[in-house]
Amino acid sequence: MWDKINKVQAQVIACMVIIGCSFGLSFWGAINGIPKSAELLINKVTDIALMGAVAWLFTMSKGNGNNLKL
């Protein structure tokens, strides 16, 4: 199974896991509450993870060469 997954698919899967975990952490914090002492740290970690995942996906799509040229 692992030999059929290429590098791009593995990167997309990793980004989706990062995004899913960030939203899971956000929903868990919304339901259970976050202590004030950890709120800033959790917010920053979630922000950095989401920004990194989105930037990673954009750089992957930019490097594919499948862009439309006018």
N, C-alpha and C positions, 0 to 999 in steps of 0.2 A: 504494500500500500504506500509506504513512504517513498519508494522509488518513482512513483507517478506524480508526486508533488514537486513542482519546480520551485525555483527561488522566489518568483513573483507571487505564486499562490501561498507560499509560506509567509511572506511578508504581509499579504492581505489578511491571512488568518491571524497573525500576530497582532495586527492593528485592530481587528475586530474583537479579539480577546481583551486588548487594552481598553477599547471603548466600552465593551460590555462590563468589565470590572469597574470602570469609573462610574458608569450609571448605576451599577449594583451597589457600590459604596454610597452613592448619593441617595438612592432610595432607602437603603438600610439606615442611613443617618437621618432621613426624614421620618422614618417610622419609629425608630428607637431613640432618636435624639443623640446629639453629639455634645460631649462635655466642652465647656467654653475654653478650657486649656488646650484642647486638641483641634478646635474648629479651624483656626487659621492654618495649621499644618495640613489638615485634610483638604481644605480648599485649595491650597497651593499645589499639593501633589496631584489632585484631580485636574487642575488647570494645566499644569505642565504636561501631564500624561495625555490629555486630550489634544493639546496644541501640538505636541510631538507626533502623535498618531496621524492627525490631519495633515501636518506638514510632510510626514513620511509618505502618505498616500499621494499627495500632490507631486512630490519629487519623483515618485515612481511613474506616475502617469505622464509627467513631462519628459522623462527619459525614454519612453516607449517608442516615440516617433510616430504615433498614431494620431497626431494632431491634424486638424483640418487646416488646410492652407488656402487662403483666398487669393 
